Amino acid sequence: RRRRRSAETPAEAAAPAPEPAQETAHGPAPEPAPEPAPAKTLTVSIEGMMCHHCETTVKRALEQLPFTAGAEADFEKGTAVITLSGEPDEAAIRKAIEDQDYAYLGIK
């Protein structure tokens, strides 16, 4: 007599079966949250920054604005990139830069 061989190898037989989708008391588990949308940014041209201290001064001034989540300034490029958390106010951006004695040249 011949013994029937199982199609499973010993490793497959020992492996746990995949778990079905998790369910909660209220039905199937919710889908994972989608990836957040990339943050909106605004690039501003600035004249007068000469060093890293200037960058820090502009960065701090822009980060005080209520619609700003963060800011980075680059004196070599003469720009600042503002990460927005709300609707930007160009007049407020201009004032924040000019109050630090730099020239606001506009939004790129």
VMD Tcl script that draws the C-alpha trace (Angstrom):
set ca {
  {0.00 0.00 0.00}
  {1.05 3.51 -0.72}
  {0.51 6.32 1.72}
  {-0.96 9.48 0.39}
  {1.36 12.40 0.81}
  {0.01 15.69 1.94}
  {0.68 18.68 -0.32}
  {1.92 20.62 2.72}
  {5.53 20.58 3.71}
  {6.29 20.29 7.44}
  {7.02 24.06 7.56}
  {3.70 24.89 5.91}
  {1.82 22.60 8.25}
  {3.39 24.32 11.28}
  {2.73 27.87 9.98}
  {-0.35 29.52 11.45}
  {-3.20 30.25 9.09}
  {-3.56 33.90 8.13}
  {-5.95 35.72 10.41}
  {-9.19 37.01 8.94}
  {-9.85 40.76 9.02}
  {-10.34 41.97 12.56}
  {-13.88 42.76 13.57}
  {-15.10 45.01 16.31}
  {-18.35 44.87 18.24}
  {-19.73 47.30 15.65}
  {-18.71 45.42 12.51}
  {-15.50 45.29 10.49}
  {-12.47 47.21 11.72}
  {-12.06 50.61 10.07}
  {-9.61 51.02 7.23}
  {-6.27 52.58 8.18}
  {-6.21 56.37 7.87}
  {-4.93 57.65 4.53}
  {-1.53 59.30 4.32}
  {-1.76 62.98 5.27}
  {-1.58 65.41 2.38}
  {1.78 67.11 2.00}
  {1.98 70.40 3.86}
  {1.40 73.50 1.77}
  {4.37 75.81 1.53}
  {5.00 79.32 0.31}
  {8.38 80.62 -0.89}
  {9.15 84.28 -0.24}
  {11.99 86.31 -1.77}
  {13.90 88.42 0.73}
  {16.79 90.83 0.29}
  {19.34 91.69 2.96}
  {20.05 88.39 4.68}
  {23.85 88.00 4.93}
  {24.45 85.14 7.38}
  {22.96 82.34 9.46}
  {22.01 84.83 12.17}
  {19.88 86.64 9.56}
  {18.24 83.32 8.64}
  {17.35 82.68 12.28}
  {15.93 86.19 12.68}
  {13.67 85.81 9.63}
  {12.68 82.25 10.58}
  {11.61 83.30 14.07}
  {9.66 86.30 12.78}
  {7.77 84.18 10.24}
  {7.05 81.43 12.77}
  {5.19 83.97 14.94}
  {2.52 84.39 12.26}
  {-0.76 82.61 13.12}
  {-1.00 80.76 9.79}
  {2.57 79.43 9.92}
  {3.40 75.88 11.04}
  {7.13 76.44 10.46}
  {9.64 78.36 8.38}
  {13.14 77.96 6.97}
  {15.26 80.82 5.61}
  {18.25 80.59 3.27}
  {20.47 83.66 3.05}
  {22.40 82.29 0.06}
  {19.22 81.90 -2.00}
  {17.56 84.98 -0.53}
  {14.40 83.03 0.27}
  {12.27 81.74 3.08}
  {9.96 78.75 2.80}
  {6.91 78.98 5.03}
  {4.98 75.82 5.94}
  {1.35 76.89 6.22}
  {-1.17 75.85 8.83}
  {-3.85 78.21 7.56}
  {-4.66 80.81 4.92}
  {-1.59 83.04 4.35}
  {-1.75 86.81 4.72}
  {0.77 88.46 2.40}
  {0.60 91.80 4.22}
  {1.47 90.06 7.51}
  {4.39 88.24 5.86}
  {5.70 91.53 4.43}
  {5.38 93.25 7.82}
  {7.13 90.40 9.69}
  {10.09 90.58 7.29}
  {10.30 94.37 7.08}
  {10.00 94.73 10.87}
  {13.33 92.85 11.05}
  {14.91 95.35 8.58}
  {14.96 93.03 5.56}
  {13.38 93.79 2.19}
  {10.32 91.77 1.19}
  {10.51 91.13 -2.57}
  {7.37 89.04 -2.97}
  {6.05 85.51 -3.15}
  {7.71 83.22 -5.70}
}
mol new
graphics top color blue
foreach p $ca { graphics top sphere $p radius 0.5 }
foreach p [lrange $ca 0 end-1] q [lrange $ca 1 end] { graphics top cylinder $p $q radius 0.2 }
display resetview
